[in-house]
Amino acid sequence: MSKRTRVLIAGGGIGGLALAQALHRDGLDVVVHERDAALRTRDQGYRIHINPDGNAALRACLPPEVFDLVRDTSGRNTELVAAYTHRMAQVMAQTFPDPGPDFLTHVDRETFRQSLFHGLDDIVRFGRSVAGYTITESGRVRVEFAEGGTDEGDILVGADGVGSAVRKQLLPHAEPRDLGLRCIYGRMPITEVTEPLIPADFDRGFCWVGDEHGCGAGFAPQRFRTRPEGRGDYLMTTLVATIERLGIPDERLFALTPEELWRLTIGASADWDASVRELFAHADPETFCPITIRVGDRIEPWRSGPVTVLGDAVHAISPTGGIGATTALQDAATLAAQLAAAGRGGKPLAEAVADYESVMLPRGFGNVEMSVAMAAQLFGQAV
C-alpha cells in the first residue's frame, strides 16, 4: 500500500476517531466523514466503562499526548461493581484492585470524544452523512453523501454506529435485533446538596438496582480527574426496562420531552427504596434521553474487499455488558495495525482487511453474546 492510499472512515464516534488517530500517526492518508455539523452539536451520552483491553487498545491507537489528554480528563478510578434489590438488599459485590494512575476505568463520553478529536481538525469533515458507496472499475470506493457530493478512496471503513448505512449495503442481512429493552439515561449533578444523597457504595463504582418486574437502574459516579470546561461531576442514572414494564409504545416514548422522561423514571421506581428514589428526584430533568437496546446476531464471514466495518456498525453490543466502547477500540487497534503493515509493504491491502475481519468477527460477537447473557441475568428472562 503506497503512501497515496486513502482511507475513508464513515463516522466520527469513538471507534472512528481512534482509528483515525492511529492511521494519521502512522502517516496514512485518512479522512473521517461525520454526520454531525460540529463536534458539540448534541449530547453524546454519559459515563462509559473502559476495561484493561480498552486501555491497551487506546495506547496502541493514540499518540502519547492524546492518550495523556484522555487519561487526565477521565474519571477518578472506581473499584466496585455491585447489585441490589429495589429494597436495597445487596445480592452481589465485586471489588477490583486499584489499577494505578496511568489506567482509566471510565470516561465521560462527550469529553472522551473531544479528546479523541485532538489534532484531527484537518482530518474530520463535519456535516457529511455517508449514505452509500460504489466500487469503481479500478477497485476503489466512491462514497455518496446524503447532503450531496462524493469522495473516493482505496478503502471505506463503516464506523457509523448501530444504524450504519455502510453495513446496510455491505451486509443487508445483518440488521441488529431489538432486545425488547429501553434505556433512559440521565444524570444527577454532584453538588453540596446532592452529594450526601449518594449511598456510599454508589460512589465506589457501578451499582445496579433491580425489581422483579422487568425494571432495573444503574448508577455510577463521574468525578473528573481534571474537570473539562463546561462539565461538572455527576452521578449517571439509567433506567432500563422491558417494553411491557414501561407500558408505553415507542412512538410515544421517543416523543417525550426530557422532563417527561425524568418523570417516567420517577414513576417507574415509585415503590423502590427511598434512597434510590431520591437520586432520580434530584437528577437534572433536562438530561434525560431514551435509547433502544439492539444487538448484532452472529453472522458468517463474508468475502473481504475494500469496504469493512467496526464497532456497533457490525456487532452492536448491549450496554449491559459494559464492553461496547472497549470492543470498538479493539477493532480500531486491530484494523490500524493491519493497515499500517500493508502501508509498509508487508501485505496487500485486501489481505490486511481479511486478517482484520478474521479477528474482529469472533471477538466482537463473543462480546455481544456475553452482553446478552448479562441482560438475561439482570432481567431474569430470555432476551
C-alpha positions in Angstrom: 0.0 0.0 0.0 1.6 3.3 -1.1 1.5 6.5 0.8 -1.1 7.8 -1.6 -3.6 5.1 -0.5 -6.6 6.8 1.0 -8.7 5.5 3.9 -12.2 6.8 4.3 -13.9 6.5 7.7 -17.7 6.9 7.9 -18.5 8.1 11.4 -16.6 10.2 14.0 -17.5 8.3 17.1 -15.2 6.5 19.5 -14.0 3.8 17.1 -13.8 6.0 14.1 -11.7 8.7 15.8 -9.4 6.1 17.5 -8.8 4.6 14.1 -8.1 8.0 12.5 -5.6 8.8 15.3 -3.7 5.6 14.7 -3.7 6.0 10.9 -2.8 9.6 11.0 0.1 8.9 13.4 1.4 6.2 11.1 1.4 8.5 8.1 -1.5 7.2 6.2 -3.9 9.4 4.2 -7.1 9.3 6.2 -10.4 11.3 6.3 -13.4 11.0 8.6 -16.8 11.9 7.4 -19.1 12.7 10.3 -22.8 13.5 10.0 -22.8 15.9 13.0 -22.5 19.6 11.9 -19.8 20.1 14.6 -18.1 18.3 17.4 -20.6 19.6 20.0 -24.0 19.8 18.4 -25.7 17.2 20.5 -25.4 15.4 23.8 -23.0 12.4 23.3 -24.2 10.5 26.4 -22.7 10.0 29.8 -20.3 7.6 31.6 -18.8 4.6 29.8 -16.6 1.8 31.1 -13.1 1.1 29.7 -11.6 -2.2 30.7 -7.9 -3.3 30.5 -8.3 -4.4 26.9 -9.7 -1.0 26.1 -6.7 0.7 27.8 -4.3 -1.4 25.7 -6.2 -0.5 22.6 -6.1 3.2 23.4 -2.3 3.0 23.9 -2.0 1.2 20.6 -4.0 3.8 18.7 -3.2 7.2 20.3 -0.1 9.3 20.1 1.2 9.8 23.7 -0.1 13.4 24.0 -3.6 12.3 23.1 -3.6 9.3 25.4 -2.4 11.7 28.2 -5.3 14.0 27.5 -7.8 11.1 27.5 -6.4 9.9 30.8 -6.2 13.3 32.5 -9.8 14.1 31.7 -11.2 10.6 32.6 -13.0 9.8 35.8 -11.2 9.0 39.0 -10.8 5.3 39.1 -13.5 3.3 40.9 -13.3 -0.3 42.2 -16.8 -1.7 42.9 -19.4 -3.5 40.9 -22.5 -4.4 42.9 -26.1 -5.3 42.6 -29.1 -4.7 44.9 -32.8 -5.5 45.1 -35.1 -2.5 44.7 -35.3 -2.6 48.6 -31.5 -2.0 48.6 -30.6 -5.5 49.8 -27.2 -6.3 48.4 -27.1 -9.5 46.3 -23.7 -9.3 44.7 -20.5 -7.2 45.1 -17.1 -7.5 43.5 -14.1 -5.2 44.3 -11.2 -4.7 41.9 -7.7 -3.6 42.9 -6.6 0.0 42.0 -5.0 -0.3 38.6 -2.9 2.8 39.1 -2.9 6.4 37.8 -2.0 5.6 34.2 -5.0 3.4 33.9 -8.5 4.7 33.2 -11.7 2.7 34.3 -14.3 5.1 32.8 -14.7 8.2 30.8 -17.4 10.8 30.1 -18.5 10.1 26.5 -18.6 13.7 25.4 -15.3 14.6 26.9 -13.7 11.4 25.6 -14.8 12.2 22.1 -13.4 15.7 22.3 -10.1 14.3 23.5 -10.0 11.8 20.6 -10.6 14.7 18.2 -7.4 16.4 19.4 -5.1 17.1 16.4 -7.6 15.8 13.8 -9.0 19.2 12.8 -7.9 18.7 9.2 -8.9 15.0 9.1 -12.6 15.2 10.2 -15.2 16.6 7.8 -18.4 17.5 9.6 -21.9 17.6 8.1 -21.3 14.7 5.8 -23.5 11.6 6.2 -22.3 8.7 4.2 -25.5 7.3 2.5 -23.9 4.6 0.3 -21.0 3.7 -1.8 -19.9 2.3 -5.2 -16.9 0.1 -6.1 -15.3 1.6 -9.1 -13.9 -0.3 -12.1 -10.4 0.3 -10.7 -11.4 -1.3 -7.3 -11.6 2.0 -5.4 -14.5 3.1 -3.3 -16.7 6.1 -4.0 -18.9 7.3 -1.2 -22.1 9.3 -1.7 -23.3 11.8 1.0 -26.9 12.4 1.9 -26.2 16.1 1.7 -24.8 15.7 -1.9 -21.4 15.2 -3.2 -18.9 12.3 -3.2 -15.5 11.3 -2.1 -13.2 8.5 -3.2 -10.6 6.3 -1.5 -8.9 2.9 -1.5 -10.8 1.6 1.5 -14.0 2.5 3.3 -14.5 1.8 7.0 -18.0 1.9 8.3 -17.8 3.2 11.9 -21.2 4.8 11.7 -22.9 3.0 14.6 -25.9 0.8 15.0 -27.8 2.4 12.2 -24.8 2.1 9.8 -25.5 2.9 6.2 -22.3 1.1 5.3 -23.4 -2.1 7.0 -26.8 -1.9 5.4 -25.3 -2.0 1.9 -22.4 -4.4 2.7 -24.3 -6.8 4.9 -28.0 -6.2 4.3 -28.9 -9.4 6.2 -27.1 -8.2 9.4 -29.8 -5.8 10.8 -29.4 -5.5 14.6 -32.0 -7.2 16.8 -34.2 -5.3 19.2 -33.8 -6.9 22.7 -37.1 -5.5 23.8 -35.4 -3.3 26.4 -35.5 0.5 26.6 -32.9 2.6 28.4 -33.5 6.1 29.7 -30.2 7.9 30.5 -30.0 10.8 32.8 -27.6 12.4 35.4 -27.7 13.9 38.8 -25.2 16.8 39.2 -23.0 16.3 42.3 -23.3 19.4 44.4 -23.3 20.2 48.1 -27.0 19.4 48.2 -26.9 16.1 46.3 -23.6 14.6 47.4 -25.0 13.5 50.8 -27.7 11.6 49.0 -25.4 9.2 47.2 -25.1 5.9 49.0 -21.5 5.1 49.9 -21.3 2.1 47.6 -22.8 4.0 44.7 -19.8 6.4 44.9 -17.4 3.5 44.6 -18.3 2.2 41.1 -21.2 0.8 39.1 -24.2 -0.3 41.1 -27.3 -2.0 39.7 -30.7 -1.9 41.4 -33.5 -4.2 40.1 -37.0 -5.3 40.9 -38.9 -8.5 39.9 -41.0 -6.9 37.3 -38.6 -6.2 34.4 -37.1 -2.9 35.5 -33.6 -2.0 36.7 -31.5 1.0 37.2 -27.7 1.6 37.0 -25.8 4.3 38.9 -22.2 5.3 38.7 -20.2 8.4 39.6 -18.3 10.5 37.1 -15.7 12.6 39.1 -13.2 14.1 36.7 -9.5 13.9 37.4 -9.3 17.2 35.6 -12.6 18.8 35.0 -13.2 20.0 31.4 -14.6 23.4 30.7 -18.4 23.3 30.9 -18.6 19.9 32.6 -19.2 19.1 36.2 -19.1 15.9 38.3 -22.3 13.9 38.2 -23.9 10.6 39.1 -25.1 8.7 36.0 -28.6 7.5 36.4 -30.1 4.9 34.0 -33.4 3.2 34.0 -33.7 0.0 31.9 -37.0 -1.7 31.5 -38.8 -4.1 29.2 -41.3 -2.6 26.8 -44.1 -4.3 28.8 -42.9 -2.9 32.1 -42.8 0.6 30.7 -46.2 0.2 29.1 -45.5 2.9 26.6 -45.3 2.3 22.8 -42.1 3.5 21.1 -43.8 6.2 19.1 -44.9 7.9 22.4 -41.7 7.1 24.4 -39.4 8.7 21.8 -41.6 11.8 21.5 -41.5 12.5 25.2 -39.6 15.6 26.4 -36.6 15.2 28.7 -38.7 16.3 31.7 -41.4 13.8 30.8 -38.8 11.1 30.6 -37.5 12.2 34.0 -41.0 11.9 35.4 -41.3 8.4 33.9 -38.2 7.2 35.7 -39.6 8.6 39.0 -42.9 6.8 38.4 -41.3 3.5 37.4 -39.3 3.5 40.7 -42.1 4.8 42.9 -42.2 1.7 45.2 -38.4 1.4 45.5 -36.2 2.2 48.4 -36.3 5.9 49.3 -32.5 6.3 48.8 -32.9 5.3 45.2 -35.9 7.4 44.6 -34.0 10.5 45.9 -31.4 10.1 43.2 -33.9 10.2 40.4 -35.8 13.0 42.1 -32.6 15.2 42.3 -31.4 14.4 38.7 -31.4 17.1 36.1 -34.7 16.8 34.2 -33.1 18.2 31.1 -30.5 15.4 30.8 -32.9 12.5 30.1 -32.9 10.7 26.8 -34.1 7.3 25.6 -32.4 4.6 23.5 -33.5 1.2 22.1 -31.1 -1.6 23.1 -30.2 -3.5 20.0 -27.6 -6.2 19.4 -26.0 -7.8 16.4 -26.6 -11.5 15.9 -23.6 -13.6 14.8 -23.0 -13.7 11.0 -20.8 -15.7 8.8 -17.6 -14.2 7.4 -18.1 -12.5 4.0 -15.7 -12.1 1.1 -13.4 -9.3 2.1 -12.9 -6.3 -0.1 -12.3 -2.6 0.0 -15.2 -2.0 2.4 -15.2 -3.1 6.1 -16.9 -2.2 9.3 -16.1 -1.8 13.0 -17.8 -1.4 16.4 -21.6 -1.2 16.7 -21.8 -0.9 12.9 -21.3 -4.7 12.7 -21.6 -6.2 16.2 -23.9 -3.9 18.2 -23.4 -4.7 21.9 -25.9 -4.2 24.7 -24.7 -1.7 27.4 -25.5 -4.4 30.0 -22.1 -5.9 29.2 -20.2 -2.7 29.8 -17.8 -3.7 26.9 -19.1 -1.8 23.9 -16.6 1.0 23.9 -13.7 -1.3 24.6 -14.7 -3.6 21.7 -14.8 -0.7 19.3 -11.4 0.4 20.4 -10.0 -3.1 20.0 -11.4 -3.1 16.4 -9.7 0.2 15.7 -6.4 -1.0 17.1 -6.5 -4.3 15.1 -7.5 -2.6 11.8 -4.9 0.1 12.3 -2.2 -2.4 12.8 -3.2 -4.3 9.7 -3.4 -1.2 7.5 -0.1 0.0 8.8 1.5 -3.3 7.9 0.1 -3.0 4.4 1.4 0.5 4.3 4.9 -0.7 5.0 4.6 -3.2 2.1 4.2 -6.2 4.4 1.0 -7.4 2.8 -1.6 -6.5 0.2 -4.5 -4.2 1.3 -7.1 -6.9 0.7 -5.2 -9.4 2.8 -4.9 -6.8 5.6 -8.6 -6.3 5.6 -9.3 -10.0 5.6 -6.9 -10.5 8.5 -8.6 -7.8 10.5 -12.0 -9.3 9.9 -10.8 -12.8 10.9 -10.0 -11.3 14.4 -12.8 -8.7 14.7 -15.8 -11.0 13.9 -15.3 -13.8 16.6 -14.1 -11.3 19.2 -17.0 -8.9 18.6 -19.8 -11.4 18.5 -18.4 -13.2 21.6 -18.7 -9.9 23.4 -22.2 -9.4 22.0 -23.3 -12.8 23.4 -21.7 -12.0 26.8 -23.7 -8.8 27.0 -27.0 -10.6 26.0 -26.3 -13.2 28.7 -25.8 -10.4 31.2 -29.1 -8.8 30.2 -30.9 -12.1 30.6 -29.4 -12.4 34.1 -30.3 -8.9 35.2 -33.9 -9.2 34.0 -34.4 -12.9 34.8 -35.7 -13.9 31.4 -34.5 -14.7 27.9 -33.9 -11.6 25.7 
